[in-house]
Amino acid sequence: MYPTGPAAYDRAITVFSPDGRLFQVEYAREAVKRGTTACGIAYENGVLLAVDKSITSSLIIPQSIEKIFKIDEHIGIATSGLVADARRLIEEARIMAQRSRVAYNEPISVVNLTREICDIKQLYTQYGGARPFGAALLIAGVNDKPYLFETDPSGAFTQYLATSIGVGKSDVDKLFEREYRKGMSRYEAIALALKALNLISEKKLSREFIEIITIELGDRYREVSKKEIGDVMQSLKNELNKREGS
């Protein structure tokens, strides 16, 4: 007797099920869905990435938890899923960016970097003896204009104006569909990102655990200060209190 059902087809990445599915890729997507929520928003002159580190213990030093990585002066990547898998892809991205500067004396295209990272991801869905990367990436950067891409464990990628990855993706994406508008200012984009993180947070947001970076055409990769995050959070709180009081 040969086994039937998913168990018959999920033991090797190279085996398709009768309905054309690769179960190992779908399992990798499940790993991403259980990861920390990260969001990205393209605004008027730039793009931002935001993540709540969701520290589970008071003994953990927040700075030791990395969810957003600097690739070059004009590119950053936020991750969700298996952190070790993501770090492997981050190192590849940094090498690609360095090669572009050495070989061509110019920064790498955000589109080309995304495509090359996704080519690596796709290779790990094709050969035996390996497994897919259990990580999704939000790749944000600027060349001639702001770019924001979401990558999938399968190696597929899509460009967005605003999107998210991780456990709260569906709720955050619904919020973005309602409140995102083209041409948002930097402040409005940060405020929307904080609204998104607050929406899916199981406890009160703390500015100490929130990480936001912006990349702009005239002001490249920059981490938003805790003070600025706190000021925007206070402004949102004041707006909410006014609405409730009116």
VOVO-609466 format. One record per residue (C-alpha): residue in one letter; residue number from 1; x, y, z. Coordinates in pm, whole numbers. Layout:
N
<pt><residuo>A</residuo><num>NUM</num><xx>X</xx><yy>Y</yy><zz>Z</zz></pt>
...
***
This chain:
246
<pt><residuo>M</residuo><num>1</num><xx>0</xx><yy>0</yy><zz>0</zz></pt>
<pt><residuo>Y</residuo><num>2</num><xx>127</xx><yy>345</yy><zz>-89</zz></pt>
<pt><residuo>P</residuo><num>3</num><xx>40</xx><yy>635</yy><zz>144</zz></pt>
<pt><residuo>T</residuo><num>4</num><xx>-227</xx><yy>879</yy><zz>29</zz></pt>
<pt><residuo>G</residuo><num>5</num><xx>-309</xx><yy>1238</yy><zz>123</zz></pt>
<pt><residuo>P</residuo><num>6</num><xx>-60</xx><yy>1520</yy><zz>186</zz></pt>
<pt><residuo>A</residuo><num>7</num><xx>183</xx><yy>1291</yy><zz>371</zz></pt>
<pt><residuo>A</residuo><num>8</num><xx>256</xx><yy>1113</yy><zz>45</zz></pt>
<pt><residuo>Y</residuo><num>9</num><xx>379</xx><yy>1432</yy><zz>-122</zz></pt>
<pt><residuo>D</residuo><num>10</num><xx>539</xx><yy>1648</yy><zz>147</zz></pt>
<pt><residuo>R</residuo><num>11</num><xx>852</xx><yy>1441</yy><zz>211</zz></pt>
<pt><residuo>A</residuo><num>12</num><xx>1050</xx><yy>1596</yy><zz>-74</zz></pt>
<pt><residuo>I</residuo><num>13</num><xx>1048</xx><yy>1947</yy><zz>-215</zz></pt>
<pt><residuo>T</residuo><num>14</num><xx>1069</xx><yy>1817</yy><zz>-572</zz></pt>
<pt><residuo>V</residuo><num>15</num><xx>741</xx><yy>1620</yy><zz>-561</zz></pt>
<pt><residuo>F</residuo><num>16</num><xx>421</xx><yy>1781</yy><zz>-684</zz></pt>
<pt><residuo>S</residuo><num>17</num><xx>87</xx><yy>1666</yy><zz>-543</zz></pt>
<pt><residuo>P</residuo><num>18</num><xx>-175</xx><yy>1560</yy><zz>-799</zz></pt>
<pt><residuo>D</residuo><num>19</num><xx>-337</xx><yy>1905</yy><zz>-780</zz></pt>
<pt><residuo>G</residuo><num>20</num><xx>-7</xx><yy>2082</yy><zz>-852</zz></pt>
<pt><residuo>R</residuo><num>21</num><xx>96</xx><yy>2189</yy><zz>-503</zz></pt>
<pt><residuo>L</residuo><num>22</num><xx>437</xx><yy>2188</yy><zz>-338</zz></pt>
<pt><residuo>F</residuo><num>23</num><xx>359</xx><yy>2123</yy><zz>25</zz></pt>
<pt><residuo>Q</residuo><num>24</num><xx>705</xx><yy>2220</yy><zz>153</zz></pt>
<pt><residuo>V</residuo><num>25</num><xx>657</xx><yy>2568</yy><zz>3</zz></pt>
<pt><residuo>E</residuo><num>26</num><xx>318</xx><yy>2596</yy><zz>171</zz></pt>
<pt><residuo>Y</residuo><num>27</num><xx>469</xx><yy>2491</yy><zz>503</zz></pt>
<pt><residuo>A</residuo><num>28</num><xx>731</xx><yy>2765</yy><zz>459</zz></pt>
<pt><residuo>R</residuo><num>29</num><xx>448</xx><yy>3016</yy><zz>410</zz></pt>
<pt><residuo>E</residuo><num>30</num><xx>296</xx><yy>2895</yy><zz>738</zz></pt>
<pt><residuo>A</residuo><num>31</num><xx>626</xx><yy>2973</yy><zz>912</zz></pt>
<pt><residuo>V</residuo><num>32</num><xx>601</xx><yy>3328</yy><zz>776</zz></pt>
<pt><residuo>K</residuo><num>33</num><xx>240</xx><yy>3365</yy><zz>895</zz></pt>
<pt><residuo>R</residuo><num>34</num><xx>355</xx><yy>3288</yy><zz>1251</zz></pt>
<pt><residuo>G</residuo><num>35</num><xx>634</xx><yy>3546</yy><zz>1238</zz></pt>
<pt><residuo>T</residuo><num>36</num><xx>642</xx><yy>3904</yy><zz>1369</zz></pt>
<pt><residuo>T</residuo><num>37</num><xx>434</xx><yy>4153</yy><zz>1173</zz></pt>
<pt><residuo>A</residuo><num>38</num><xx>631</xx><yy>4397</yy><zz>961</zz></pt>
<pt><residuo>C</residuo><num>39</num><xx>485</xx><yy>4662</yy><zz>734</zz></pt>
<pt><residuo>G</residuo><num>40</num><xx>606</xx><yy>4888</yy><zz>456</zz></pt>
<pt><residuo>I</residuo><num>41</num><xx>459</xx><yy>5207</yy><zz>314</zz></pt>
<pt><residuo>A</residuo><num>42</num><xx>564</xx><yy>5413</yy><zz>13</zz></pt>
<pt><residuo>Y</residuo><num>43</num><xx>498</xx><yy>5784</yy><zz>56</zz></pt>
<pt><residuo>E</residuo><num>44</num><xx>562</xx><yy>6110</yy><zz>-130</zz></pt>
<pt><residuo>N</residuo><num>45</num><xx>943</xx><yy>6114</yy><zz>-140</zz></pt>
<pt><residuo>G</residuo><num>46</num><xx>1038</xx><yy>5784</yy><zz>16</zz></pt>
<pt><residuo>V</residuo><num>47</num><xx>946</xx><yy>5453</yy><zz>172</zz></pt>
<pt><residuo>L</residuo><num>48</num><xx>943</xx><yy>5324</yy><zz>528</zz></pt>
<pt><residuo>L</residuo><num>49</num><xx>961</xx><yy>4989</yy><zz>707</zz></pt>
<pt><residuo>A</residuo><num>50</num><xx>816</xx><yy>4937</yy><zz>1055</zz></pt>
<pt><residuo>V</residuo><num>51</num><xx>809</xx><yy>4649</yy><zz>1301</zz></pt>
<pt><residuo>D</residuo><num>52</num><xx>710</xx><yy>4590</yy><zz>1663</zz></pt>
<pt><residuo>K</residuo><num>53</num><xx>977</xx><yy>4363</yy><zz>1809</zz></pt>
<pt><residuo>S</residuo><num>54</num><xx>723</xx><yy>4207</yy><zz>2050</zz></pt>
<pt><residuo>I</residuo><num>55</num><xx>971</xx><yy>4144</yy><zz>2330</zz></pt>
<pt><residuo>T</residuo><num>56</num><xx>839</xx><yy>3853</yy><zz>2540</zz></pt>
<pt><residuo>S</residuo><num>57</num><xx>1075</xx><yy>3884</yy><zz>2835</zz></pt>
<pt><residuo>S</residuo><num>58</num><xx>1201</xx><yy>4182</yy><zz>3037</zz></pt>
<pt><residuo>L</residuo><num>59</num><xx>1544</xx><yy>4015</yy><zz>3037</zz></pt>
<pt><residuo>I</residuo><num>60</num><xx>1586</xx><yy>4051</yy><zz>2659</zz></pt>
<pt><residuo>I</residuo><num>61</num><xx>1785</xx><yy>4350</yy><zz>2536</zz></pt>
<pt><residuo>P</residuo><num>62</num><xx>1569</xx><yy>4504</yy><zz>2256</zz></pt>
<pt><residuo>Q</residuo><num>63</num><xx>1873</xx><yy>4611</yy><zz>2051</zz></pt>
<pt><residuo>S</residuo><num>64</num><xx>1974</xx><yy>4245</yy><zz>2014</zz></pt>
<pt><residuo>I</residuo><num>65</num><xx>1655</xx><yy>4163</yy><zz>1820</zz></pt>
<pt><residuo>E</residuo><num>66</num><xx>1699</xx><yy>4251</yy><zz>1453</zz></pt>
<pt><residuo>K</residuo><num>67</num><xx>1397</xx><yy>4265</yy><zz>1225</zz></pt>
<pt><residuo>I</residuo><num>68</num><xx>1502</xx><yy>4542</yy><zz>987</zz></pt>
<pt><residuo>F</residuo><num>69</num><xx>1840</xx><yy>4530</yy><zz>813</zz></pt>
<pt><residuo>K</residuo><num>70</num><xx>2038</xx><yy>4793</yy><zz>625</zz></pt>
<pt><residuo>I</residuo><num>71</num><xx>2156</xx><yy>4657</yy><zz>290</zz></pt>
<pt><residuo>D</residuo><num>72</num><xx>2300</xx><yy>4977</yy><zz>142</zz></pt>
<pt><residuo>E</residuo><num>73</num><xx>2249</xx><yy>5352</yy><zz>182</zz></pt>
<pt><residuo>H</residuo><num>74</num><xx>1936</xx><yy>5326</yy><zz>-33</zz></pt>
<pt><residuo>I</residuo><num>75</num><xx>1791</xx><yy>4984</yy><zz>57</zz></pt>
<pt><residuo>G</residuo><num>76</num><xx>1651</xx><yy>4823</yy><zz>372</zz></pt>
<pt><residuo>I</residuo><num>77</num><xx>1483</xx><yy>4487</yy><zz>432</zz></pt>
<pt><residuo>A</residuo><num>78</num><xx>1229</xx><yy>4383</yy><zz>697</zz></pt>
<pt><residuo>T</residuo><num>79</num><xx>1181</xx><yy>4012</yy><zz>766</zz></pt>
<pt><residuo>S</residuo><num>80</num><xx>922</xx><yy>3775</yy><zz>907</zz></pt>
<pt><residuo>G</residuo><num>81</num><xx>944</xx><yy>3401</yy><zz>966</zz></pt>
<pt><residuo>L</residuo><num>82</num><xx>1258</xx><yy>3206</yy><zz>1053</zz></pt>
<pt><residuo>V</residuo><num>83</num><xx>1518</xx><yy>3465</yy><zz>1151</zz></pt>
<pt><residuo>A</residuo><num>84</num><xx>1816</xx><yy>3241</yy><zz>1069</zz></pt>
<pt><residuo>D</residuo><num>85</num><xx>1683</xx><yy>3184</yy><zz>716</zz></pt>
<pt><residuo>A</residuo><num>86</num><xx>1627</xx><yy>3557</yy><zz>672</zz></pt>
<pt><residuo>R</residuo><num>87</num><xx>1981</xx><yy>3640</yy><zz>783</zz></pt>
<pt><residuo>R</residuo><num>88</num><xx>2121</xx><yy>3411</yy><zz>514</zz></pt>
<pt><residuo>L</residuo><num>89</num><xx>1927</xx><yy>3606</yy><zz>250</zz></pt>
<pt><residuo>I</residuo><num>90</num><xx>2030</xx><yy>3938</yy><zz>406</zz></pt>
<pt><residuo>E</residuo><num>91</num><xx>2399</xx><yy>3847</yy><zz>370</zz></pt>
<pt><residuo>E</residuo><num>92</num><xx>2342</xx><yy>3759</yy><zz>3</zz></pt>
<pt><residuo>A</residuo><num>93</num><xx>2168</xx><yy>4092</yy><zz>-52</zz></pt>
<pt><residuo>R</residuo><num>94</num><xx>2456</xx><yy>4285</yy><zz>106</zz></pt>
<pt><residuo>I</residuo><num>95</num><xx>2711</xx><yy>4106</yy><zz>-111</zz></pt>
<pt><residuo>M</residuo><num>96</num><xx>2505</xx><yy>4185</yy><zz>-423</zz></pt>
<pt><residuo>A</residuo><num>97</num><xx>2492</xx><yy>4553</yy><zz>-326</zz></pt>
<pt><residuo>Q</residuo><num>98</num><xx>2869</xx><yy>4564</yy><zz>-267</zz></pt>
<pt><residuo>R</residuo><num>99</num><xx>2942</xx><yy>4393</yy><zz>-600</zz></pt>
<pt><residuo>S</residuo><num>100</num><xx>2734</xx><yy>4651</yy><zz>-785</zz></pt>
<pt><residuo>R</residuo><num>101</num><xx>2932</xx><yy>4937</yy><zz>-633</zz></pt>
<pt><residuo>V</residuo><num>102</num><xx>3267</xx><yy>4770</yy><zz>-704</zz></pt>
<pt><residuo>A</residuo><num>103</num><xx>3187</xx><yy>4652</yy><zz>-1057</zz></pt>
<pt><residuo>Y</residuo><num>104</num><xx>2974</xx><yy>4940</yy><zz>-1185</zz></pt>
<pt><residuo>N</residuo><num>105</num><xx>3050</xx><yy>5221</yy><zz>-939</zz></pt>
<pt><residuo>E</residuo><num>106</num><xx>2680</xx><yy>5277</yy><zz>-879</zz></pt>
<pt><residuo>P</residuo><num>107</num><xx>2415</xx><yy>5160</yy><zz>-630</zz></pt>
<pt><residuo>I</residuo><num>108</num><xx>2228</xx><yy>4844</yy><zz>-720</zz></pt>
<pt><residuo>S</residuo><num>109</num><xx>1876</xx><yy>4874</yy><zz>-859</zz></pt>
<pt><residuo>V</residuo><num>110</num><xx>1608</xx><yy>4784</yy><zz>-602</zz></pt>
<pt><residuo>V</residuo><num>111</num><xx>1427</xx><yy>4586</yy><zz>-872</zz></pt>
<pt><residuo>N</residuo><num>112</num><xx>1738</xx><yy>4389</yy><zz>-969</zz></pt>
<pt><residuo>L</residuo><num>113</num><xx>1825</xx><yy>4312</yy><zz>-605</zz></pt>
<pt><residuo>T</residuo><num>114</num><xx>1471</xx><yy>4185</yy><zz>-544</zz></pt>
<pt><residuo>R</residuo><num>115</num><xx>1482</xx><yy>3968</yy><zz>-855</zz></pt>
<pt><residuo>E</residuo><num>116</num><xx>1818</xx><yy>3814</yy><zz>-762</zz></pt>
<pt><residuo>I</residuo><num>117</num><xx>1711</xx><yy>3739</yy><zz>-404</zz></pt>
<pt><residuo>C</residuo><num>118</num><xx>1395</xx><yy>3575</yy><zz>-534</zz></pt>
<pt><residuo>D</residuo><num>119</num><xx>1601</xx><yy>3370</yy><zz>-781</zz></pt>
<pt><residuo>I</residuo><num>120</num><xx>1788</xx><yy>3227</yy><zz>-481</zz></pt>
<pt><residuo>K</residuo><num>121</num><xx>1459</xx><yy>3154</yy><zz>-304</zz></pt>
<pt><residuo>Q</residuo><num>122</num><xx>1324</xx><yy>2980</yy><zz>-612</zz></pt>
<pt><residuo>L</residuo><num>123</num><xx>1629</xx><yy>2754</yy><zz>-639</zz></pt>
<pt><residuo>Y</residuo><num>124</num><xx>1551</xx><yy>2614</yy><zz>-294</zz></pt>
<pt><residuo>T</residuo><num>125</num><xx>1208</xx><yy>2500</yy><zz>-415</zz></pt>
<pt><residuo>Q</residuo><num>126</num><xx>1358</xx><yy>2304</yy><zz>-702</zz></pt>
<pt><residuo>Y</residuo><num>127</num><xx>1635</xx><yy>2075</yy><zz>-578</zz></pt>
<pt><residuo>G</residuo><num>128</num><xx>1632</xx><yy>1773</yy><zz>-349</zz></pt>
<pt><residuo>G</residuo><num>129</num><xx>1826</xx><yy>1775</yy><zz>-25</zz></pt>
<pt><residuo>A</residuo><num>130</num><xx>1721</xx><yy>2131</yy><zz>59</zz></pt>
<pt><residuo>R</residuo><num>131</num><xx>1413</xx><yy>2309</yy><zz>185</zz></pt>
<pt><residuo>P</residuo><num>132</num><xx>1257</xx><yy>2647</yy><zz>103</zz></pt>
<pt><residuo>F</residuo><num>133</num><xx>1354</xx><yy>2954</yy><zz>302</zz></pt>
<pt><residuo>G</residuo><num>134</num><xx>1095</xx><yy>2998</yy><zz>576</zz></pt>
<pt><residuo>A</residuo><num>135</num><xx>1109</xx><yy>3376</yy><zz>552</zz></pt>
<pt><residuo>A</residuo><num>136</num><xx>929</xx><yy>3654</yy><zz>369</zz></pt>
<pt><residuo>L</residuo><num>137</num><xx>1101</xx><yy>3986</yy><zz>303</zz></pt>
<pt><residuo>L</residuo><num>138</num><xx>983</xx><yy>4342</yy><zz>255</zz></pt>
<pt><residuo>I</residuo><num>139</num><xx>1244</xx><yy>4510</yy><zz>36</zz></pt>
<pt><residuo>A</residuo><num>140</num><xx>1227</xx><yy>4890</yy><zz>42</zz></pt>
<pt><residuo>G</residuo><num>141</num><xx>1451</xx><yy>5135</yy><zz>-136</zz></pt>
<pt><residuo>V</residuo><num>142</num><xx>1492</xx><yy>5429</yy><zz>-371</zz></pt>
<pt><residuo>N</residuo><num>143</num><xx>1656</xx><yy>5472</yy><zz>-711</zz></pt>
<pt><residuo>D</residuo><num>144</num><xx>1476</xx><yy>5714</yy><zz>-939</zz></pt>
<pt><residuo>K</residuo><num>145</num><xx>1168</xx><yy>5676</yy><zz>-714</zz></pt>
<pt><residuo>P</residuo><num>146</num><xx>1062</xx><yy>5483</yy><zz>-402</zz></pt>
<pt><residuo>Y</residuo><num>147</num><xx>1012</xx><yy>5105</yy><zz>-435</zz></pt>
<pt><residuo>L</residuo><num>148</num><xx>850</xx><yy>4849</yy><zz>-205</zz></pt>
<pt><residuo>F</residuo><num>149</num><xx>848</xx><yy>4476</yy><zz>-280</zz></pt>
<pt><residuo>E</residuo><num>150</num><xx>710</xx><yy>4177</yy><zz>-91</zz></pt>
<pt><residuo>T</residuo><num>151</num><xx>881</xx><yy>3842</yy><zz>-150</zz></pt>
<pt><residuo>D</residuo><num>152</num><xx>734</xx><yy>3496</yy><zz>-94</zz></pt>
<pt><residuo>P</residuo><num>153</num><xx>914</xx><yy>3171</yy><zz>8</zz></pt>
<pt><residuo>S</residuo><num>154</num><xx>835</xx><yy>3039</yy><zz>-340</zz></pt>
<pt><residuo>G</residuo><num>155</num><xx>1051</xx><yy>3308</yy><zz>-500</zz></pt>
<pt><residuo>A</residuo><num>156</num><xx>761</xx><yy>3519</yy><zz>-626</zz></pt>
<pt><residuo>F</residuo><num>157</num><xx>765</xx><yy>3894</yy><zz>-564</zz></pt>
<pt><residuo>T</residuo><num>158</num><xx>514</xx><yy>4177</yy><zz>-600</zz></pt>
<pt><residuo>Q</residuo><num>159</num><xx>550</xx><yy>4554</yy><zz>-588</zz></pt>
<pt><residuo>Y</residuo><num>160</num><xx>319</xx><yy>4743</yy><zz>-349</zz></pt>
<pt><residuo>L</residuo><num>161</num><xx>234</xx><yy>5093</yy><zz>-233</zz></pt>
<pt><residuo>A</residuo><num>162</num><xx>173</xx><yy>4955</yy><zz>117</zz></pt>
<pt><residuo>T</residuo><num>163</num><xx>178</xx><yy>4599</yy><zz>247</zz></pt>
<pt><residuo>S</residuo><num>164</num><xx>272</xx><yy>4377</yy><zz>540</zz></pt>
<pt><residuo>I</residuo><num>165</num><xx>403</xx><yy>4031</yy><zz>626</zz></pt>
<pt><residuo>G</residuo><num>166</num><xx>368</xx><yy>3813</yy><zz>932</zz></pt>
<pt><residuo>V</residuo><num>167</num><xx>98</xx><yy>3708</yy><zz>1173</zz></pt>
<pt><residuo>G</residuo><num>168</num><xx>-118</xx><yy>4021</yy><zz>1138</zz></pt>
<pt><residuo>K</residuo><num>169</num><xx>-101</xx><yy>4057</yy><zz>760</zz></pt>
<pt><residuo>S</residuo><num>170</num><xx>-472</xx><yy>4028</yy><zz>681</zz></pt>
<pt><residuo>D</residuo><num>171</num><xx>-579</xx><yy>4289</yy><zz>938</zz></pt>
<pt><residuo>V</residuo><num>172</num><xx>-301</xx><yy>4532</yy><zz>850</zz></pt>
<pt><residuo>D</residuo><num>173</num><xx>-366</xx><yy>4504</yy><zz>476</zz></pt>
<pt><residuo>K</residuo><num>174</num><xx>-735</xx><yy>4583</yy><zz>533</zz></pt>
<pt><residuo>L</residuo><num>175</num><xx>-635</xx><yy>4895</yy><zz>727</zz></pt>
<pt><residuo>F</residuo><num>176</num><xx>-401</xx><yy>5001</yy><zz>445</zz></pt>
<pt><residuo>E</residuo><num>177</num><xx>-674</xx><yy>4952</yy><zz>186</zz></pt>
<pt><residuo>R</residuo><num>178</num><xx>-902</xx><yy>5184</yy><zz>385</zz></pt>
<pt><residuo>E</residuo><num>179</num><xx>-659</xx><yy>5457</yy><zz>487</zz></pt>
<pt><residuo>Y</residuo><num>180</num><xx>-365</xx><yy>5460</yy><zz>246</zz></pt>
<pt><residuo>R</residuo><num>181</num><xx>-354</xx><yy>5734</yy><zz>-15</zz></pt>
<pt><residuo>K</residuo><num>182</num><xx>-92</xx><yy>5829</yy><zz>-270</zz></pt>
<pt><residuo>G</residuo><num>183</num><xx>129</xx><yy>6126</yy><zz>-193</zz></pt>
<pt><residuo>M</residuo><num>184</num><xx>124</xx><yy>6082</yy><zz>183</zz></pt>
<pt><residuo>S</residuo><num>185</num><xx>376</xx><yy>6284</yy><zz>382</zz></pt>
<pt><residuo>R</residuo><num>186</num><xx>648</xx><yy>6122</yy><zz>592</zz></pt>
<pt><residuo>Y</residuo><num>187</num><xx>456</xx><yy>6201</yy><zz>911</zz></pt>
<pt><residuo>E</residuo><num>188</num><xx>133</xx><yy>6053</yy><zz>774</zz></pt>
<pt><residuo>A</residuo><num>189</num><xx>314</xx><yy>5735</yy><zz>668</zz></pt>
<pt><residuo>I</residuo><num>190</num><xx>472</xx><yy>5692</yy><zz>1013</zz></pt>
<pt><residuo>A</residuo><num>191</num><xx>133</xx><yy>5751</yy><zz>1177</zz></pt>
<pt><residuo>L</residuo><num>192</num><xx>-33</xx><yy>5492</yy><zz>953</zz></pt>
<pt><residuo>A</residuo><num>193</num><xx>242</xx><yy>5238</yy><zz>1030</zz></pt>
<pt><residuo>L</residuo><num>194</num><xx>192</xx><yy>5292</yy><zz>1403</zz></pt>
<pt><residuo>K</residuo><num>195</num><xx>-183</xx><yy>5248</yy><zz>1363</zz></pt>
<pt><residuo>A</residuo><num>196</num><xx>-116</xx><yy>4918</yy><zz>1186</zz></pt>
<pt><residuo>L</residuo><num>197</num><xx>119</xx><yy>4791</yy><zz>1457</zz></pt>
<pt><residuo>N</residuo><num>198</num><xx>-120</xx><yy>4898</yy><zz>1730</zz></pt>
<pt><residuo>L</residuo><num>199</num><xx>-406</xx><yy>4717</yy><zz>1554</zz></pt>
<pt><residuo>I</residuo><num>200</num><xx>-240</xx><yy>4378</yy><zz>1581</zz></pt>
<pt><residuo>S</residuo><num>201</num><xx>-50</xx><yy>4426</yy><zz>1908</zz></pt>
<pt><residuo>E</residuo><num>202</num><xx>-164</xx><yy>4208</yy><zz>2197</zz></pt>
<pt><residuo>K</residuo><num>203</num><xx>-47</xx><yy>4469</yy><zz>2448</zz></pt>
<pt><residuo>K</residuo><num>204</num><xx>7</xx><yy>4844</yy><zz>2462</zz></pt>
<pt><residuo>L</residuo><num>205</num><xx>266</xx><yy>4964</yy><zz>2213</zz></pt>
<pt><residuo>S</residuo><num>206</num><xx>594</xx><yy>5087</yy><zz>2357</zz></pt>
<pt><residuo>R</residuo><num>207</num><xx>816</xx><yy>5316</yy><zz>2152</zz></pt>
<pt><residuo>E</residuo><num>208</num><xx>1118</xx><yy>5131</yy><zz>2292</zz></pt>
<pt><residuo>F</residuo><num>209</num><xx>1016</xx><yy>4814</yy><zz>2110</zz></pt>
<pt><residuo>I</residuo><num>210</num><xx>916</xx><yy>4975</yy><zz>1780</zz></pt>
<pt><residuo>E</residuo><num>211</num><xx>1167</xx><yy>5006</yy><zz>1497</zz></pt>
<pt><residuo>I</residuo><num>212</num><xx>1098</xx><yy>5229</yy><zz>1196</zz></pt>
<pt><residuo>I</residuo><num>213</num><xx>1337</xx><yy>5324</yy><zz>919</zz></pt>
<pt><residuo>T</residuo><num>214</num><xx>1283</xx><yy>5564</yy><zz>630</zz></pt>
<pt><residuo>I</residuo><num>215</num><xx>1463</xx><yy>5584</yy><zz>296</zz></pt>
<pt><residuo>E</residuo><num>216</num><xx>1411</xx><yy>5902</yy><zz>95</zz></pt>
<pt><residuo>L</residuo><num>217</num><xx>1539</xx><yy>6039</yy><zz>-233</zz></pt>
<pt><residuo>G</residuo><num>218</num><xx>1719</xx><yy>6328</yy><zz>-65</zz></pt>
<pt><residuo>D</residuo><num>219</num><xx>1787</xx><yy>6160</yy><zz>269</zz></pt>
<pt><residuo>R</residuo><num>220</num><xx>1886</xx><yy>5795</yy><zz>237</zz></pt>
<pt><residuo>Y</residuo><num>221</num><xx>1856</xx><yy>5516</yy><zz>498</zz></pt>
<pt><residuo>R</residuo><num>222</num><xx>1772</xx><yy>5663</yy><zz>838</zz></pt>
<pt><residuo>E</residuo><num>223</num><xx>1633</xx><yy>5516</yy><zz>1159</zz></pt>
<pt><residuo>V</residuo><num>224</num><xx>1343</xx><yy>5711</yy><zz>1306</zz></pt>
<pt><residuo>S</residuo><num>225</num><xx>1431</xx><yy>5822</yy><zz>1659</zz></pt>
<pt><residuo>K</residuo><num>226</num><xx>1242</xx><yy>5695</yy><zz>1964</zz></pt>
<pt><residuo>K</residuo><num>227</num><xx>1149</xx><yy>6054</yy><zz>2044</zz></pt>
<pt><residuo>E</residuo><num>228</num><xx>985</xx><yy>6105</yy><zz>1704</zz></pt>
<pt><residuo>I</residuo><num>229</num><xx>801</xx><yy>5774</yy><zz>1736</zz></pt>
<pt><residuo>G</residuo><num>230</num><xx>679</xx><yy>5879</yy><zz>2080</zz></pt>
<pt><residuo>D</residuo><num>231</num><xx>566</xx><yy>6220</yy><zz>1951</zz></pt>
<pt><residuo>V</residuo><num>232</num><xx>363</xx><yy>6062</yy><zz>1670</zz></pt>
<pt><residuo>M</residuo><num>233</num><xx>210</xx><yy>5809</yy><zz>1911</zz></pt>
<pt><residuo>Q</residuo><num>234</num><xx>108</xx><yy>6094</yy><zz>2142</zz></pt>
<pt><residuo>S</residuo><num>235</num><xx>-46</xx><yy>6287</yy><zz>1852</zz></pt>
<pt><residuo>L</residuo><num>236</num><xx>-250</xx><yy>5981</yy><zz>1752</zz></pt>
<pt><residuo>K</residuo><num>237</num><xx>-363</xx><yy>5939</yy><zz>2111</zz></pt>
<pt><residuo>N</residuo><num>238</num><xx>-469</xx><yy>6304</yy><zz>2129</zz></pt>
<pt><residuo>E</residuo><num>239</num><xx>-666</xx><yy>6272</yy><zz>1803</zz></pt>
<pt><residuo>L</residuo><num>240</num><xx>-843</xx><yy>5964</yy><zz>1937</zz></pt>
<pt><residuo>N</residuo><num>241</num><xx>-933</xx><yy>6142</yy><zz>2261</zz></pt>
<pt><residuo>K</residuo><num>242</num><xx>-1077</xx><yy>6437</yy><zz>2065</zz></pt>
<pt><residuo>R</residuo><num>243</num><xx>-1295</xx><yy>6207</yy><zz>1855</zz></pt>
<pt><residuo>E</residuo><num>244</num><xx>-1423</xx><yy>6025</yy><zz>2161</zz></pt>
<pt><residuo>G</residuo><num>245</num><xx>-1494</xx><yy>6356</yy><zz>2337</zz></pt>
<pt><residuo>S</residuo><num>246</num><xx>-1680</xx><yy>6512</yy><zz>2046</zz></pt>
***
